[in-house]
C-alpha cells in the first residue's frame, strides 16, 4: 500500500517497556472490543477463543493481570511523529494519518467533527484506561482514553503464525482498531454494552460479533476510500488476514470444538464478507451489521 507521501501522524505516544506480569495466553489474533459480556479494550485488533478476562469498569472493561508502569528510554521521544522511528512504526503512523484524513472527511460530510484517537506504542506490557495488558494481548482499543495500543511485535505473529503477511494486512489491523474508535464516537459501542447487561451470554456474544464485523467493514471502507493507493495483492492480503482470525478457524486450530454460541467476532466467512462489503462500497452506512443478516 502506497502511503509514503503521508507524514506520520502526531497523535502517537511511546509508552516504552512495561512489566510482563501475569503470564498471558498465546496470541490468537486481534483482540475483541468485547469478550464475554462486558465492553473490552478493543479489537483487532478480533478474537481470543481462550480467555483473556475483561472486568467491568463503569461499563468499560480492562484486561486483568499484573504488569508494572511502562518505562521509556531516557532522551527518547515520547510523543509526536518522532515516535515513529522504525520502519514498522513509520508505516503504522502513516496508516493512522490516512485514517485521520479519511474519517475526518467522512464525518464532515455528515456535518460532524472527527475526534482523532491516540496510537500508543509499547513493548511487553502496558497500563491503559482499561487496565493492564501484556503484549500477548495483541492490539486493542480502549474507549475511556480513546487510545489504540500496539506492540509492533504483533506483526511478526500475524505473518509467521497466521500466514497473514504484507503491509496491507498490517494496515487492516490498525484500520480495524480505528473502526472501534468510530463505534465509540457514534455511540454504537455504548448501546451494545448497555444491551449486553440484561442479555443471556449467547445473545450478548451475538451482539459482540455484530460489533466486530462492523469494525471489519469500517476497515474496508477506509481501504476503499484510498483505493488509488492499493497495490496488486493488497486486497487479498486483507481478506487472508480476516479469514485467518475467524472464531471457527481459531477454535479448530486450538484443537477445540467449534461452538457458534461462543463466537465473539464471527466466523472466517463472516469476517471476510464484511471486510469485503466495506471494500466494495466505501460507504459507512453499508456497515450496519445490526439491522441486516450477517
Secondary structure, DSSP 8 states (H G I E B T S, - for coil): ---TTS---S-EEEEEE----S------SS--SEETTEE-S-------SS---EEEETTEEEE-S-----B--TTS--BSGGG--SHHHHHHHHHHHHHHHHHHHHHHHTT------EEEEEESEEEETTEEEEGGG-SEEETTTTEEEE-THHHHHHHHTT---SHHHHHHHHHHHHHHHHHHHHTHHHHHHHHHTTS-HHHHHHHHHHHHHHHHHHHHHHHHHTGGG--TTHHHHHHHHHHHT-HHHHHHHTT----GGG-SS--HHHHHHHHHHHHHH--GGGG-TTSS--
